Structure formats: structure tokens, C-alpha cells
Amino acid sequence: AFSLFNFDSYLTNIFFTIIVVSIIAILINFVLKNMNTFNKYQFFAWHIVIGGAIANLIDRIINGRVLDFIVIHYENIYFPAIFNFADIFISL
């Protein structure tokens, strides 16, 4: 999220891709095991977190990094991070 772990190193990207795939698998397993205990808002929230993580994973696999393209600013005051829609979903 927010351009963290953007490296040009091929091995570093493979390492983080493996970590992200593992975390996504853990999250999906958690949601599947606890699906009956979630209310509809929690169920939706977990799905947008997982969806955002998968979107960033796809970006990392296709481009070798996560592309961030949203910059928020007012005059000369900038939000301290550049981000993408996947980051928004993960943060929600």
C-alpha cells in the first residue's frame, strides 16, 4: 500500500509476491472459516480488503511493481502518499 516495497530488484519482487500470495491465502482461509459469524458489513469489508490485495498482486505480477497514480493536493499542500484504488479498498 502507498508505494511501499516498490523495488527494481527482480528477486525482491518475487519475495514480496510470495509473501502477498501467502497473506491473501491466509485471509481467504480466515474468511471461509468464519463466514457464518460475520454480519453483512464485515463480510463486505473482508472482501474489499482481499480484492484490493489481489489487485495489487496482479499489478505486481504484470508490471513488476504496484502502480500508484492518485495524488491528492491542495495548492502546495500534498497528501504524503501516492496511491491507487486497491490501496483505497484495503484502507477502507
C-alpha positions as CSV (number, residue, x, y, z in Angstrom):
1,A,0.0,0.0,0.0
2,F,1.1,3.6,-0.7
3,S,4.2,2.6,-2.8
4,L,5.7,0.6,-0.1
5,F,8.1,-2.2,-1.2
6,N,8.5,-0.9,-4.8
7,F,11.9,-2.1,-5.8
8,D,13.5,-2.6,-9.2
9,S,15.2,-5.9,-8.0
10,Y,13.7,-9.0,-9.6
11,L,14.4,-11.2,-6.5
12,T,12.9,-8.6,-4.2
13,N,9.7,-8.5,-6.2
14,I,9.5,-12.3,-6.2
15,F,10.0,-12.4,-2.5
16,F,7.2,-9.8,-1.9
17,T,4.9,-11.6,-4.4
18,I,5.3,-14.8,-2.4
19,I,4.6,-13.0,0.8
20,V,1.5,-11.3,-0.7
21,V,0.1,-14.6,-2.1
22,S,0.6,-16.2,1.3
23,I,-1.2,-13.4,3.1
24,I,-4.1,-13.5,0.6
25,A,-4.4,-17.2,1.1
26,I,-4.5,-16.8,4.9
27,L,-7.1,-14.0,4.6
28,I,-9.3,-16.2,2.3
29,N,-8.9,-19.1,4.6
30,F,-9.9,-16.9,7.6
31,V,-13.0,-15.6,5.8
32,L,-14.1,-19.0,4.7
33,K,-13.8,-20.4,8.2
34,N,-15.6,-17.5,9.9
35,M,-18.1,-16.7,7.2
36,N,-21.1,-17.7,9.3
37,T,-20.1,-15.4,12.2
38,F,-19.7,-12.2,10.1
39,N,-22.5,-9.7,9.6
40,K,-23.0,-8.4,6.1
41,Y,-20.8,-5.3,6.7
42,Q,-17.9,-7.4,8.0
43,F,-18.3,-9.8,5.1
44,F,-18.2,-7.0,2.6
45,A,-15.2,-5.4,4.4
46,W,-13.1,-8.5,4.2
47,H,-14.0,-8.9,0.6
48,I,-12.8,-5.4,-0.4
49,V,-9.6,-5.9,1.6
50,I,-8.9,-9.2,-0.2
51,G,-9.9,-7.6,-3.5
52,G,-7.5,-4.7,-3.0
53,A,-4.7,-7.1,-2.1
54,I,-5.4,-9.2,-5.2
55,A,-5.5,-6.1,-7.4
56,N,-2.1,-5.0,-6.1
57,L,-0.8,-8.6,-6.6
58,I,-1.9,-8.6,-10.2
59,D,-0.3,-5.2,-10.7
60,R,3.0,-6.5,-9.2
61,I,2.9,-9.6,-11.4
62,I,2.2,-7.8,-14.6
63,N,4.3,-4.7,-14.1
64,G,6.9,-5.9,-11.6
65,R,5.7,-3.3,-9.2
66,V,2.4,-1.7,-7.9
67,L,1.5,1.3,-10.0
68,D,0.3,4.2,-7.9
69,F,-1.3,7.1,-9.7
70,I,-3.6,9.1,-7.4
71,V,-2.1,12.3,-6.0
72,I,-4.1,14.4,-3.6
73,H,-3.1,18.0,-3.1
74,Y,-4.5,21.5,-2.4
75,E,-2.3,24.2,-3.8
76,N,1.2,23.4,-2.5
77,I,0.0,21.0,0.3
78,Y,0.3,17.3,-0.8
79,F,-1.0,14.2,0.9
80,P,2.1,12.3,1.9
81,A,1.5,9.3,-0.3
82,I,0.6,8.5,-3.9
83,F,-1.8,5.6,-4.1
84,N,-4.3,3.6,-6.2
85,F,-7.8,2.3,-6.0
86,A,-6.6,-1.0,-4.5
87,D,-5.0,1.0,-1.6
88,I,-8.3,2.7,-1.1
89,F,-10.1,-0.6,-0.8
90,I,-7.5,-2.0,1.6
91,S,-7.7,1.1,3.7
92,L,-11.5,1.1,3.9
